[in-house]
Amino acid sequence: MKPFTFKYFEIQQSKNVFRVGTDGVLLGVLADVENASEVLEIGTGTGLISLMLAQRNTKASFLGLDINEDAVLLTRTNFEHSPFRSRLKNIHQDLKTFETEKKFDLIVSNPPYFEESGSDKDKIARQTVELNFQQLIVASVKFLDDQGILSVIIPAEAGDDFIKTALENQLFLKRRINIKGIENSKTKRLVLEFSLAEMQVQESDFVIEKSPRQYSDLYLELTKEFHVFGK
């Protein structure tokens, strides 16, 4: 499979690991990483999100977990060949058995979201087989710093359940971004950010394309330091 080339790093890809996609790119440009110093990514895949966040925050250190050994090896390759290699680490680890004394300012995840089916395609990466929303939320409460943030991208239809489960675990919504594929269309994805302290929710809309195959000005602006294209 061909590598995916960004301005400052390259993502090697594999048929055994969920490939670079728009969801990962969106979380990479929208997650609130500005004030973070310790970042945990749950389910690294290719390592895309951590690499994008490392480019945006030049001081933060990153730890990535993935249960898929192929993904771990691929992420390691992509980390080691990036300009940010000294701040990036990943391990082969099931979140359900992960233990650390460290607390994180930001936990970020593009979690699995299809219920289990009969298909083996992208089984671990895109089905709630090895990790469900409840497990992700409970772990985040455990590992977040007092001022820390959990940032996720999920399908719009899963939003209410995710927010409800987070609230049941004393994790409060602080930011909601409604992602639309094209202008005037229904919301297809949500970027949700949570904290351990209750506060007023900031809500905004984000349109990927202003017309078919024409990226919106905001998408181009936010990705201009990553994608190899311009307006």
C-alpha positions in Angstrom: 0.0 0.0 0.0 1.3 3.4 -0.9 2.5 5.8 1.8 0.5 8.9 2.6 2.8 12.0 2.3 2.3 15.1 4.5 4.4 18.2 4.4 6.7 17.2 7.3 6.3 13.5 7.7 5.2 10.4 5.8 2.7 7.7 6.9 3.6 4.2 5.8 0.4 2.1 5.5 -0.5 -1.5 5.6 -3.4 -3.7 4.5 -3.6 -5.0 8.1 -4.0 -1.5 9.7 -6.8 0.9 9.2 -5.4 3.5 6.7 -5.2 7.3 6.9 -8.7 8.8 6.7 -10.5 12.1 7.1 -11.5 11.3 10.7 -8.0 11.0 11.9 -7.0 14.2 10.0 -9.9 16.1 11.6 -9.0 15.0 15.1 -5.4 15.9 14.4 -6.2 19.5 13.5 -9.1 20.0 16.0 -8.1 18.4 19.2 -7.1 20.9 21.9 -3.4 20.2 22.3 -2.1 23.7 22.8 -1.5 23.5 26.5 -0.7 19.8 26.8 2.6 18.5 27.9 1.8 14.8 28.3 -0.5 13.2 25.6 -1.9 9.7 25.5 -3.4 8.3 22.2 -5.6 5.2 22.6 -5.6 3.1 19.4 -2.8 4.7 17.3 -3.4 2.9 14.0 -0.7 4.4 11.8 0.3 7.0 14.3 -1.3 9.8 12.2 -3.0 11.7 15.0 -0.1 11.8 17.4 2.2 12.9 14.6 -0.2 15.8 13.7 -0.5 16.8 17.3 3.3 16.6 17.8 3.7 19.0 14.9 1.1 21.4 16.4 2.6 21.3 19.9 6.4 21.3 19.7 7.0 20.6 23.4 4.5 17.8 24.3 5.5 14.2 24.8 3.3 11.4 23.4 2.5 7.8 24.3 0.5 5.7 22.0 -1.3 2.4 22.8 -2.6 -0.2 20.4 -3.7 -3.8 20.9 -2.9 -4.6 17.2 0.7 -5.7 17.0 0.8 -4.8 13.2 -0.4 -1.3 14.1 2.3 -0.9 16.8 5.1 -1.9 14.4 3.7 0.5 11.7 3.3 3.4 14.1 6.8 2.8 15.4 8.2 3.0 11.9 6.2 6.2 11.2 7.3 7.8 14.5 11.0 6.9 14.0 11.1 8.5 10.6 9.4 11.7 11.6 11.1 15.0 12.8 9.3 14.5 16.2 10.8 11.1 17.0 12.3 12.1 20.3 8.9 13.0 21.8 7.0 10.0 20.5 6.6 6.5 22.0 4.2 3.7 21.4 3.6 0.3 23.0 1.7 -2.9 22.3 -0.9 -2.7 25.0 -4.5 -3.5 25.7 -6.1 -0.4 27.4 -8.0 -2.7 29.7 -4.8 -3.9 31.4 -2.8 -0.6 31.0 -1.4 0.8 34.2 0.7 3.9 34.8 1.3 6.5 37.6 1.5 9.2 35.0 -1.4 11.6 34.4 -2.1 13.1 31.0 -3.2 16.6 29.9 -4.8 15.2 26.8 -6.2 11.8 25.9 -7.1 11.5 22.3 -8.8 8.6 20.4 -10.5 7.8 17.1 -12.3 4.8 18.7 -13.9 1.8 17.0 -17.6 2.5 16.4 -19.2 -0.3 14.4 -20.9 -3.0 16.4 -19.5 -6.4 15.8 -20.4 -8.0 12.5 -19.5 -11.1 10.6 -16.8 -9.3 8.6 -13.1 -9.5 9.4 -12.3 -6.3 7.5 -10.8 -3.8 9.9 -12.3 -5.9 12.7 -10.3 -4.5 15.6 -9.8 -1.0 14.2 -13.4 -0.3 13.4 -15.7 -2.5 15.5 -16.4 -2.4 19.2 -14.8 -5.8 19.8 -11.7 -4.9 21.8 -12.7 -1.5 23.1 -16.1 0.1 23.7 -17.0 3.6 24.7 -17.6 2.7 28.4 -14.1 1.3 28.7 -12.5 4.3 26.9 -14.3 6.7 29.2 -13.5 4.9 32.4 -9.9 4.7 31.5 -9.8 8.4 30.6 -11.2 9.3 34.0 -8.4 7.3 35.6 -5.5 8.7 33.6 -6.5 12.3 33.1 -4.9 15.1 35.0 -7.2 17.3 37.0 -7.2 19.8 34.2 -6.9 17.3 31.4 -9.1 16.8 28.3 -10.5 13.7 26.5 -10.8 14.4 22.8 -12.6 11.9 20.5 -14.1 11.8 17.0 -17.2 9.6 16.7 -20.3 9.2 14.3 -23.0 11.7 15.0 -25.5 9.0 15.8 -23.3 7.8 18.7 -23.0 11.2 20.3 -25.9 11.1 22.7 -24.8 7.7 24.1 -21.2 8.7 24.4 -22.1 12.0 26.2 -24.5 10.1 28.6 -21.9 7.5 29.4 -19.3 10.2 30.1 -21.7 12.0 32.4 -22.4 8.9 34.3 -18.7 8.6 35.0 -18.3 12.3 36.0 -16.7 13.4 32.7 -18.3 16.5 31.5 -18.7 17.8 27.9 -16.9 21.0 27.3 -16.7 21.3 23.5 -18.7 19.9 20.6 -17.8 20.3 16.9 -20.5 19.2 14.5 -18.7 17.9 11.4 -20.6 18.1 8.0 -19.3 16.5 4.9 -20.7 19.2 2.7 -22.4 22.5 3.3 -26.1 22.2 4.2 -25.9 18.5 4.9 -26.6 16.5 8.1 -23.9 16.3 10.7 -21.9 13.1 10.1 -19.2 13.1 12.8 -18.7 14.8 16.1 -15.5 15.9 17.8 -16.3 15.8 21.5 -14.0 17.1 24.3 -14.6 16.3 28.0 -13.1 17.4 31.3 -13.3 16.4 34.9 -14.8 19.8 35.8 -18.2 21.0 34.6 -18.2 24.1 32.5 -20.2 25.8 29.7 -20.2 23.8 26.5 -18.7 25.4 23.4 -20.4 24.3 20.2 -19.5 25.0 16.6 -20.0 23.6 13.1 -17.2 22.4 10.7 -17.8 21.9 7.0 -15.3 19.7 5.1 -16.4 20.6 1.5 -18.3 23.7 0.4 -19.2 21.8 -2.8 -18.4 18.4 -4.2 -14.6 17.9 -4.2 -14.1 21.5 -3.2 -12.7 21.8 0.4 -14.0 24.6 2.6 -11.9 27.6 3.4 -11.7 26.5 7.0 -10.6 23.0 6.2 -7.9 24.3 3.9 -6.8 26.8 6.5 -6.5 24.2 9.3 -4.8 21.6 7.2 -2.4 23.9 5.2 0.6 22.9 7.3 -0.1 19.2 6.8 -1.6 18.4 3.4 0.5 19.0 0.3 -2.0 21.2 -1.4 -3.1 24.8 -1.4 -6.2 26.8 -2.2 
